[in-house]
Amino acid sequence: MSRTLPGRTDHVVVVGAGLAGLSSALHLLGAGRRVTVVERDALPGGRAGHRALGGYRIDTGPTVLTMPDLADEAFAAVGDSLRRRVDLIPLHPAYRACFADGSALDVHTDADAMTAEVERFAGPADAAGYRRLRAWLEKLYQVQMRRFIDANFDSPLDLLTPDLARLAALGGLGRLDARIGGFLSDGRLRRVFSFQSLYAGVPPARALAAYAVIAYMDTVAGVYFPRGGMHALPQAMADAATDAGADLRLGHRVTRLERSGERVTAVVTDQERIPCDAVVLTPDLPAAYRLLGHRPHRPMRLRHAPSAVVLHAGTDRTWPQLAHHTLSFGAAWRSTFDELTRSGRLMSDPSLLITRPTATDPGLAPPGRHLHYILAPCPNTDIGPSAAEWGDLGPRYRDTILRELQRRGLDGIASAIEEECLVTPADWHDRGHAAGTPFSAAHTFAQTGPFRPRNLVRGTENAVLAGCGTTPGVGVPTVLVSGKLAAARITGLPTRATARPRPRPERTPVQEEVTP
């Protein structure tokens, strides 16, 4: 069993009401802890935020939801259910991939439908290869989820299990692009099953084949959309936590932690002091370390994933070639990753993710209007333009992206925009994200599994970290798991344990003392 916090842990303060914090809160509530959640914003969600703009309802964070059962585990911890709270819509296709040669492929999560689509697109040999690839992805997920994703690590020695041998036997310790190439000969198809490594901040040529598990989540397990937008998920989690007895304090910014020796004794916000027995910290790692007064002892500085420019555009028209999610690949591939992760230049031949949520939920826009999110990966501020430079660069790059989309068939896109919001690395920097990226530390080998910043912090015995910077890593599914793993450090319960709902606790004198 992995290490747990010593001493009393009756009252836990969770700093941050993002997906990790809310997941942690629900699992803690299910284990009988009293939980206070403190969030600087006026709404829950963290990175998965929400903005209303001229009648458009915009998701400001992730747009792809996979593995909803991991969210359901958090609800189940308090006897609730994701599907009772959220109307989840499966997306068919999960993606549409469009290529520079004018070809297009719909990515289906149903095996038979995808086999037929691959055969139409690339021929029977690659269709058979897809079937073998799918079977391999399923085995890869089963091995990794049990031991490498849904697990706390206390030491690199924790890797030495039979599952490591199984992972090696599956080829998971080789290179991603080579492994995918062993199943598929068509270069366009290989992109569809390897671009996901960019989420982890590593080019497919350098990424471990184990990261194909992200392709499993996208292309096998299914992609979903919550009616009302992605923000419906954290809002539902916050509602479930409140109903289970959590005290959510929104619009409260944490300014410092009070300590006695190696224990945090209170969380101090810009409005109040909240005594606690333990704390879960979900801000980005530098902010969490500053609160703890901790300086990590790593032999090498953390390397961060690429960032992204996102244009949220409300338009008076749409384009029929766009699915809910459309991947628009440029002709370049390897050079694109070099630009993003090594040279620090903007993509010369960009690959873009275009999300059109109103394809599934028209209510997110005024009648007859449409929402489009255009995501362009870009270098983080450690290796690319600085946050200050993005002030002038952002609007120019926006125009460049729109011209490129016009060239790729989205006729009149610039003139169709009625409302817009442009997000650049400068905005991520202002939100406190290291290196101006919302994707945190890259998943290089030296920053993966037990080598990733741990969720326990040396020198503080009753604090746990959660979020994309710590175990297990970046992405909605893994961030939900990180909250569960943080809770397990406090409760000592197996990470797969669930509990029956508890009645809302009576307010105690201590609670009265800290209530504004």
Secondary structure, DSSP 8 states (H G I E B T S, - for coil): ------S--SEEEEE--BHHHHHHHHHHHHTT-EEEEEESSSSSBTTS-EEEETTEEEE-S---EE-HHHHHHHHHTTT--HHHH--EEE-SSSEEEE-TTS-EEEE-SSHHHHHHHHHHHH-HHHHHHHHHHHHHHHHHHHHHIIIIIS---SSGGGG-SHHHHHHHHTTTTSBHHHHHHTT---HHHHHHTTGGGGGGTS-TTTSBGGGHHHHHHHHTS-EEEETT-TTHHHHHHHHHHHHTT-EEEET--EEEEEEETTEEEEEEESS-EEE-SEEEE-S-HHHHHHHHT-----SS---B--EEEEEEEEES---TT--SEEEE--S--HHHHHIIIII----SS--EEEE-GGGT-GGGSSTT-EEEEEEEEE--TTTSS-TTTHHHHHHHHHHHHHHHHHHTT-TTHHHHEEEEEEE-HHHHHHTT-GGG-TT-B---GGGSGGGS--SEETTEEEEEE-STTSSS-SSHHHHHHHHHHHHHHHH---TT------------HHHHHH--
